[in-house]
Amino acid sequence: MTTLADRIIAFNLTLDFKGELPEGINIMNPFKDNDDILATSSSFYRKYYNDNNPRHLILGINPGRFGAGVTGIPFTDTKRLTKECGLKYKGKETHEPSSVFVYEVIEAYGGVEKFYSDIYINSVCPLGFTISDVQGKEKNYNYYDSKALTETVFQFMVENVEKQIALGMSSDICYCFGTGKNEKFLRLLNDKYGFFNRIVALEHPRFVMQYKAKSKKEYIEKYLQAFQLMK
C-alpha cells in the first residue's frame, strides 16, 4: 500500500515541462537538475508524510533558487532542513528569508511534526523559472511576471494543481501564499475549475521578511488564526 510520501515523491519524480518557454526564461526543475535533491526531498517526505492522512494544501508561487531549488522542499532552505528537520545535507549551505519566516510559523504552530501532519506546502507552479540580468546574474522569475509565460504554462499549472489535490489533500480550504498576483490567479483557476471550497490568502513570507519584518509577530499570529479554520 502506498503512502502519501510515496505519492509525493512519485509526483516530484515525474514533474516535467516540455513546452517552449518565452525567450530569455529558463525552467528550473530541481528534481532533474540534481540527483541529490530527489534523495534529500524524499527523506523529508518519508519522515513527515509516511501515512495516508489528508493534509491541507498551501500553494505558493513557484520554487526559488535557494529554497526548493536546492532542497526540493518548498520554503525549506538547507539551514532549516538540517537544523529544524534534522536531516542531513551535503553541499553548499543556503539561506532563504522566506524559509526563516515559514519555520518561525511552524515553531509557533507546535513544531515540524505537528505542522506537517496537518499541512503540505507546494506551489501553483511546482517548477521554477529564472532569467539572467544584464550582468549575466541568474535571478528568480515568477510565472506571473510575464503574460507570455503565464499563457505558456497555464495548462501545466492547472494539471498540477489537480495532481496535488489527488495526492491526498483536503479540498475544503486551500491556503495561498501571496495576497496579490498569486491570489488573483489562483482564484481565477478556482472559479473556473472548482478545485477548493474556499481559498484563504496570506501575505507571502518573502513580503513579510522584506517589507514587514518589524511586524513579523503579527503576521505569524495571522497565519495561526487562519490555520484554525482547518479545525
N, C-alpha and C positions, 0 to 999 in steps of 0.2 A: 504493500500500500504506500503510495507516495504521500509526502508531507508537503506543507506549504513551502518549506525550504527547498524541496526538490523542484517544485513548480517555478519558484522564483529563479533558481539557478538555471533551469532549462530556458526560461524566458530570456534571461540575460545572454545565454549562450547563442540563442537564435536571433538576437537583435541584429538587424542589418537594414541599411537603406541603399537601394540600388538605383535611385533616381539621379538625375543630373542637377547638381546644385548651381545656383547663380554664380557667375564668375567672381572669384576672389574669396568665396566662402568654402571652408573645408569642414568635413564631417569629423567628429571626434567620437570614436567608438572604443571605449577603454577595454572592452572585452575581446576585441580583435587586435587592438594596438599593442597589448602587453599580456602575455600568457599568465604572468604572476597575478594580475588583477582579478582574473576569474577565480583563482585559488584563494586569494585574500578575501574576496567578497563571499565566496562560497562558505568559508569558515565562519564568517559573520552570520550568514543566514542559517546555517546549521546550528549555531549557538542559540539564536533567538527566535527562530521560526520553525523549529523541528516538531511541529504539531499540525493539526488541521483546524485550529480555532480561527474564526473570522477576525480580520483586523479592519479598522477604519483607515481610509486612504488619505494621505496628504499629497497633493500634487504641486510641485514646484514648477520652474520654467523649463530648463534643460540643464544637464550636468555642466559643472565648471571644471577648469583645468586642475585646480588644487584640492578639490574635494573628491567627488565621484570620478573625476578624470584620472585620479591616481589610485583610489581605493576600490572603485566600483560600487561604492555605497553612498547614496545621496546625502549631502550635508554632513559627511564624515571625512575629515581630513586625517592624515596619518597620526597626528598627535592625539586626537580623540580616539582613534582606532586602538592605539596601544594603551593609553592611559585610562580611558573610560570603559572601553570594551574588553581590555585585557587580551588583545590578540597581537600576534607577532607580525612584524612588517620589516621587510628588507628593502632598502632603497632610500632615496632622498626624503627627508622629513618635510612635510608641507604644513602650512598654517593657513586656514581659511576663516576669516571673520564670521561668515555665516554659520560655520560649524561650531564656533565658540558659543554663539548665541543659542543655537539649537540644543547643544548639550547642557547649557545652563537651564533651559526649559525642561529638558529631560530629568535633570537632577531635582528640580522643583516639583516635577510630576511624581517623583518617587523612585527614580533611578532607571538605568537602562533596561533591566529585566521587566519591570512593570510597564515602562513606556512601550517597548517593542512587543509586549504581549497584547497590547491594545491597538497599536498603530504601525502602519507600513508607509514609508516615505518613498516617493519616486517623483516623476515629472510628467507634465503634459507631453513633452517630447523627451523620451528616455535616452536619446543620443544628443550629444552636444555639438556646438559649432564654434569655429574660430575664424578670425581674419588676421591679416598682418597689417600693421600700420606703416606709415611712410618710412620708418626706420627699420622695417622688417621684423618688428617685435610682434609675437603672436598674442592675440587677445581673445577673451571670451566673446561670443556673439549669441544673441538671443533669437529664438525662432521668429519673434515679432519685430525684430529690428529692421526687417526688410519685407515689404509686401510680397516681393517675388519669392523670397524664401518661405514665407508663411504659406503661400499658394502651392509651392513645390512639395512641402512636407505635410500638407493638410491631411491627406488621406492616411499617411503613415501615422500621424498623431491620433486620428480617430480610431484606427485599428488597434493601436497600442493602449489607448485608454480602455477599450473593450477587453483586451487581453489581460490588462492588470486587474480589472474587476473580476474577471473569470478565474484568476489565481485563487480567489477565496476572500474577497473584500466585501464588507458591508456596503450596500448602496443607498442607505438611508441618508447619510451625511458624508460629504466629501469636503475636506479642508483644502483651501487654496492658499499657497504662499504667494502673496502679491495682491495688492488691492488696486492695481492699475491695469495695465495691458494684459497681464496673465489672467486676472479675474474676468475681465471683459471677454477674452477669447474663450475661457473655459465655460462661462455662462452661455456664450453663443453656441458652443458644442452641445451643452446640456439641453438647451432649448430645442435644438434640432434632433438630438438622438435620445434624450431622456435617460442619461446614464444614472443620475442621482436624484433622490427626492429633494435634496437641499444642498446648497453649496455655502460654506462659511469661509469667507475670505479673511486672512490675517496679513498684517504688514510683513513684507518679505524680510527674512533675517538680515540680509545684506543691507536693506534700507535702514533697519533699526540700528545696526552697528555703525553705519556710515553717517547717518543724519540724526539719530535719536539716542545716541549712546548714554546720554545723561538721564534719559527716561527709561532705560532698559528694564528696570524692575517693574515698571508699569506695564510694559509690553509683555513681559513674562506672565504677569497676572492676567492680562487679557487672553493670552494663549490658554492658560489653565482654566479660565472661566469658559472659554469656547469648548474645551475638551469635555467639560461637564455635560455637554449636550449629548454625548455618546451614551450616557448612563440613564 
